[in-house]
Amino acid sequence: MTKNHPDSREEYRFKQRSGRLLSRNQFFTANKQIASNKNFKKLLTLIVFLVVGFVATWGSHFYFNLEAALGNTYQGGTPATQITNKQPISVLILGVDQGIENRHDQGNSDTMILATANPQTQKSTLTSIPRDLLADIKGDNGKYFMFRVNSAYQVGGNKAAMKTTKALLNTPINYYMEVNMKALQELVDAVGGVDVKVPFSFTYNTTFKKGKMHLNGKQALDYARMRKEDPRGDYGRQLRQRQIIMAIVKNALSLNSISNYKKILKAFSKNVTTNMTFSDMMAIAINYRSVANNIKSDYIHGHDAWIDGASIQVASTSELQRASNYTRTNLGLKKQKLSNEETRQNRLNEKYNAIDWTNPNAFTNYQVFPANSDSAVNSDSGSNYNTTYNNNVSEYDNGGNW
């Protein structure tokens, strides 16, 4: 097994993050529900409802421009029928960052949100999945067995991400929407920039001063990408992302120039791919419009852990069960007891390593047990996770802030 050394990536990350682990885990241990942010309700609106709503503003002529632009986002595949049958649907939203900072490899997904919409109950949910959450990666032939959930996209694209999320939460996933986050930069420029309230001063390519600032597209992308300097970590970054998204929506709704909307459609056309057809999107706008008025946002609460020197988040079985119940209920499905690789790993760690989920400190004794085995592995002999991690740590760190 490769031992850590002082100048390793994870040693550096440990030093950077250790100051905030305790307070974060105290939050998770208390099992508090993260309050729904009304502004976050606009996320799906930005992607589907808002852009389709442009038709009502500009009439039939603009409809054909809309169809031509959104038609380019369709990537084929076996058509699903849930939308046409007006049934509850689930959509996995993947934020990726190819093309940002000269990056062109597939890389990991940096934002994962499972959305559900039920036109019968007129309710919808948005469940954020932490990028560092330990999960059984599907579709990779075991290469990334029990690894960070965002690596699923790297090894198998949206299909692997959908399979992994489906198994993690025992929830069927009908559709995906893959958004290249370069669209964020282009959308901000298309609406003439955005105004935000910067919570604290920091520098990430751009120097940001605490207080109100007007940002162009490049500055907005820097603002949304920074993570390591935020004392709230990924949670602070998501708050800033929501700020940018809300500002885009606000500015887009106030535009009165068709040239601006053409820029917005161009950004979508270049940076969004999905297995939804244009007809599906129009059907959502017509038949699922009511769900936009009752959207609840949630987050899978993770507990910090260090596994063979790698910084990871692990979710308790009770937390995974809660998230499963949350998504399945809105799809009109019965609750089922969760039984997957993640819950097996939790059970074995509770049994052999005395893992205590009420302990606010980061776990240092959480272990990944081999597949199909309940036998503990001596870490000095090299666990499956450690081998995978050391072979792929450089891949994980590429583009690692977004």
C-alpha positions in Angstrom: 0.0 0.0 0.0 1.3 3.5 -0.8 1.6 5.5 2.4 0.8 9.2 2.6 3.6 11.7 2.7 3.6 15.3 3.8 3.3 16.8 0.3 0.6 14.5 -1.0 -2.6 15.9 -2.3 -4.8 14.5 0.4 -2.4 15.6 3.2 -2.7 19.1 1.8 -6.5 18.8 1.6 -6.6 17.5 5.1 -4.8 20.5 6.4 -7.1 22.8 4.5 -10.3 21.2 5.6 -9.5 20.0 9.2 -10.6 23.3 10.7 -14.2 22.9 9.6 -14.8 19.1 9.8 -16.0 19.1 13.4 -18.7 21.8 13.0 -19.9 20.2 9.8 -20.2 16.8 11.4 -22.0 18.3 14.4 -24.6 19.6 11.9 -24.9 16.2 10.3 -25.0 14.3 13.6 -27.9 16.5 14.7 -29.7 15.2 11.7 -31.2 18.6 10.9 -33.2 19.0 7.7 -31.6 21.5 5.5 -34.2 24.2 5.0 -35.7 24.5 1.6 -34.4 27.5 -0.3 -37.1 29.1 -2.3 -34.6 30.5 -4.7 -33.4 27.0 -5.6 -36.9 26.3 -6.9 -35.8 28.1 -10.0 -33.2 25.5 -11.0 -35.4 23.3 -13.2 -37.3 26.5 -14.3 -34.0 27.7 -15.7 -33.4 24.5 -17.6 -36.9 23.7 -18.9 -39.8 25.8 -17.8 -38.2 29.2 -18.4 -36.8 28.5 -21.8 -40.0 26.9 -22.9 -42.0 29.9 -21.5 -40.3 32.1 -24.1 -42.8 30.8 -26.6 -45.6 32.7 -24.9 -43.5 35.8 -25.0 -42.5 35.8 -28.6 -45.2 33.8 -30.3 -45.1 31.1 -33.0 -42.1 32.6 -34.9 -40.0 32.1 -31.8 -41.4 28.6 -31.3 -39.5 27.4 -34.3 -36.3 29.0 -33.1 -36.8 27.3 -29.8 -37.5 23.9 -31.4 -34.3 24.2 -33.5 -32.2 25.1 -30.5 -33.5 22.6 -28.0 -33.7 19.9 -30.7 -29.9 19.9 -30.7 -29.8 18.9 -27.0 -31.5 15.5 -27.7 -28.9 12.6 -27.7 -31.2 9.8 -28.6 -31.6 6.5 -26.8 -34.7 4.5 -25.9 -37.6 6.9 -25.5 -39.2 6.9 -22.1 -43.0 7.2 -22.0 -43.6 8.7 -18.5 -43.9 12.3 -19.8 -46.3 11.5 -22.6 -48.4 9.4 -20.2 -48.4 12.3 -17.6 -46.9 10.0 -15.0 -44.4 11.0 -12.2 -40.9 11.4 -13.6 -37.4 11.5 -12.3 -34.5 13.4 -13.9 -30.8 13.1 -12.9 -29.2 16.6 -13.5 -25.4 16.3 -14.0 -23.2 19.4 -14.0 -20.0 18.8 -15.9 -17.2 21.2 -16.8 -15.5 20.1 -20.1 -14.0 23.1 -21.9 -13.4 25.0 -18.7 -9.8 26.1 -18.0 -8.6 24.2 -21.2 -10.1 20.9 -19.8 -11.4 18.5 -22.5 -11.4 15.1 -20.8 -14.6 13.7 -19.6 -13.7 14.0 -15.9 -16.1 13.6 -13.0 -19.5 15.2 -12.6 -19.3 18.0 -10.2 -23.0 18.5 -9.5 -25.5 15.7 -9.1 -29.2 16.5 -8.4 -32.0 14.0 -8.6 -35.2 15.7 -9.5 -38.7 14.2 -9.2 -42.0 15.7 -10.5 -45.5 14.4 -9.9 -48.2 16.1 -11.9 -51.0 14.3 -9.9 -49.9 15.6 -6.5 -48.4 18.8 -8.1 -45.2 18.3 -6.1 -41.6 18.1 -7.1 -38.3 17.4 -5.2 -34.7 18.2 -5.8 -32.2 16.0 -3.9 -28.5 17.1 -4.1 -26.0 14.3 -3.9 -22.6 15.2 -2.4 -19.8 14.8 -5.0 -17.5 13.0 -2.4 -20.2 10.6 -1.2 -18.9 7.0 -1.0 -21.0 4.8 -3.4 -20.8 1.6 -5.3 -20.0 2.7 -8.8 -22.0 0.9 -11.5 -21.0 0.3 -15.1 -17.3 0.2 -14.6 -16.6 -3.5 -14.2 -15.5 -3.0 -10.6 -12.7 -0.6 -11.3 -14.1 2.0 -8.9 -15.7 -0.3 -6.4 -16.9 1.9 -3.5 -15.5 5.3 -4.7 -16.7 8.9 -4.8 -20.1 9.0 -6.5 -19.1 11.7 -9.0 -16.5 9.3 -10.5 -19.4 7.3 -12.1 -19.7 9.9 -14.9 -16.0 9.6 -15.6 -16.1 5.9 -16.1 -19.4 5.5 -17.9 -21.0 8.9 -18.6 -24.6 9.6 -17.8 -25.6 6.0 -18.0 -23.2 5.0 -15.2 -24.2 8.0 -13.2 -27.9 7.0 -13.6 -27.2 3.3 -12.6 -25.1 4.4 -9.6 -27.7 6.8 -8.3 -30.6 4.3 -8.9 -28.8 1.7 -6.8 -27.8 4.2 -4.1 -31.4 5.3 -3.5 -33.4 2.4 -4.9 -35.2 4.9 -7.1 -36.0 4.6 -10.8 -34.5 7.3 -13.0 -36.2 8.0 -16.3 -34.3 10.9 -17.7 -31.0 12.7 -17.5 -30.0 16.3 -18.2 -26.3 16.9 -18.7 -25.3 20.5 -18.4 -21.8 21.7 -19.3 -21.1 24.4 -16.8 -19.6 26.6 -19.5 -23.2 27.4 -20.2 -23.2 29.3 -16.9 -20.6 31.8 -18.3 -22.4 32.2 -21.6 -25.8 32.6 -19.9 -24.5 35.3 -17.6 -23.1 37.2 -20.6 -26.4 36.7 -22.5 -28.4 38.5 -19.8 -25.9 41.3 -19.4 -24.2 40.1 -16.3 -25.5 39.5 -12.8 -25.5 41.2 -9.4 -24.6 39.2 -6.3 -23.9 39.8 -2.7 -20.4 38.4 -2.0 -20.4 36.8 1.5 -16.7 37.3 2.2 -13.6 38.5 0.3 -11.6 35.9 -1.6 -9.6 35.4 -4.8 -10.1 32.7 -7.3 -8.8 33.9 -10.7 -10.9 36.9 -10.0 -10.7 39.1 -6.8 -14.0 39.3 -5.0 -14.7 41.9 -2.3 -17.4 41.4 0.3 -20.6 43.2 -0.6 -22.5 43.8 -3.8 -20.7 43.1 -7.1 -21.7 43.0 -10.7 -20.2 40.0 -12.5 -19.7 39.1 -16.1 -19.7 35.5 -17.3 -16.1 34.7 -16.5 -16.3 36.3 -13.1 -19.6 34.5 -12.3 -18.0 31.2 -13.2 -15.1 31.8 -10.9 -17.5 32.9 -8.2 -19.4 29.6 -8.5 -16.4 27.3 -8.8 -14.4 28.3 -5.7 -14.6 25.7 -2.9 -11.5 25.4 -0.8 -11.4 28.9 0.6 -15.0 28.7 1.7 -15.3 27.9 5.4 -18.6 26.1 4.6 -16.9 24.0 1.9 -19.1 22.5 -0.7 -22.3 23.9 1.0 -21.0 27.4 0.6 -20.2 26.8 -3.0 -23.7 25.5 -3.7 -25.1 28.7 -2.0 -23.1 30.8 -4.4 -24.2 28.7 -7.4 -27.8 29.3 -6.4 -27.1 33.0 -6.2 -25.9 33.0 -9.8 -28.7 30.8 -11.0 -31.3 33.1 -9.4 -29.7 36.2 -10.8 -29.7 34.7 -14.3 -33.4 33.9 -14.0 -34.3 37.4 -12.7 -32.4 39.1 -15.5 -33.8 36.7 -18.2 -37.4 37.4 -17.1 -36.8 41.2 -17.4 -35.3 41.0 -20.9 -37.3 42.5 -23.8 -34.9 41.8 -26.7 -35.2 38.8 -28.8 -31.5 39.0 -29.6 -30.8 38.2 -25.9 -33.0 35.2 -26.0 -31.3 33.9 -29.1 -28.0 34.1 -27.1 -29.6 32.1 -24.3 -30.9 29.4 -26.6 -27.5 29.2 -28.3 -25.9 28.6 -24.9 -28.4 25.8 -24.1 -28.0 24.3 -27.6 -24.2 24.0 -27.2 -24.0 23.0 -23.5 -27.0 20.8 -22.6 -27.6 17.2 -23.6 -30.5 15.0 -22.6 -32.6 12.0 -23.5 -35.7 14.3 -23.5 -37.0 15.2 -26.9 -38.3 18.7 -27.7 -41.9 17.2 -27.5 -41.1 15.9 -24.0 -40.0 19.4 -22.9 -43.1 21.0 -24.4 -45.2 18.4 -22.6 -43.5 19.2 -19.3 -44.2 22.9 -19.8 -47.9 22.1 -20.4 -48.7 19.2 -18.2 -46.2 19.6 -15.3 -46.3 23.3 -14.9 -48.1 23.1 -11.6 -45.2 21.2 -9.9 -43.0 24.4 -10.3 -45.1 26.0 -7.5 -44.3 23.3 -5.0 -40.7 22.3 -5.2 -38.8 21.1 -2.1 -35.1 20.8 -2.0 -33.1 18.4 0.1 -29.5 17.1 0.5 -28.0 13.7 1.4 -26.2 14.5 4.7 -22.8 12.9 4.7 -20.3 12.4 7.5 -16.6 13.2 6.9 -14.2 10.3 6.8 -10.6 9.5 5.9 -10.2 6.2 4.2 -6.5 5.3 3.5 -5.7 8.9 3.4 -8.5 9.9 1.1 -11.1 12.5 2.1 -14.6 11.0 1.7 -18.1 11.5 2.9 -20.2 8.5 4.1 -23.9 8.5 4.6 -25.5 6.5 7.4 -28.1 3.8 6.5 -30.8 5.8 8.1 -29.9 8.9 6.1 -29.9 6.9 2.8 -33.2 5.3 3.8 -34.6 8.8 4.4 -33.5 10.1 1.0 -34.9 6.9 -0.7 -38.3 7.4 1.0 -38.3 11.0 0.0 -37.8 10.4 -3.7 -39.9 7.3 -4.0 -42.8 8.9 -2.2 -43.0 11.7 -4.7 -42.9 9.2 -7.6 -46.0 7.5 -6.1 -43.9 4.4 -5.1 -44.1 2.5 -1.8 -41.3 2.8 0.6 -38.9 -0.1 0.6 -36.2 -1.1 3.0 -32.9 -0.1 1.4 -30.4 -3.0 0.9 -27.4 -2.3 -1.2 -23.6 -2.2 -1.1 -23.6 1.1 0.8 -25.8 -0.2 3.6 -23.7 -3.4 3.7 -20.6 -1.4 4.2 -22.2 0.6 7.0 -23.4 -2.6 8.7 -19.9 -4.2 8.6 -18.2 -1.0 9.9 -20.7 -0.7 12.7 -20.0 -4.3 13.6 -16.2 -4.6 13.2 -15.1 -0.9 13.6 -17.6 0.4 16.1 -18.6 3.3 13.8 -20.7 5.7 15.9 -22.8 8.0 13.7 -23.4 10.4 16.6 -19.7 11.1 16.8 -19.1 14.6 15.3 -15.5 13.9 14.5 -14.4 12.7 11.1 -14.1 8.9 10.9 -10.6 7.6 10.7 -11.6 3.9 11.1 -14.3 3.6 8.4 -13.1 0.8 6.1 -14.2 -0.5 2.7 -14.7 -4.2 2.9 -14.1 -6.3 -0.3 -17.0 -7.1 -2.5 -18.9 -10.2 -1.5 -17.0 -10.6 1.7 -17.6 -9.8 5.4 -13.9 -10.3 6.3 -12.0 -7.2 7.4 -8.9 -6.4 5.4 -5.7 -5.2 7.1 -5.0 -1.8 5.6 -1.2 -2.6 5.6 -1.9 -5.2 2.9 -3.7 -2.7 0.7 -7.4 -2.4 0.5 -9.4 -2.3 -2.8 -10.3 1.3 -2.1 -6.7 2.4 -1.5 -5.5 0.8 -4.7 -8.3 2.5 -6.7 -7.7 5.8 -5.0 -4.0 6.0 -5.6 -4.4 5.0 -9.3 -7.0 7.7 -9.9 -6.3 10.6 -7.5 -4.9 12.7 -10.3 -8.0 12.1 -12.4 -10.2 13.2 -9.5 -8.3 16.4 -8.9 -8.6 17.6 -12.5 -11.0 20.5 -12.5 -11.5 19.8 -8.8 -13.2 23.0 -7.7 -16.5 23.1 -9.6 
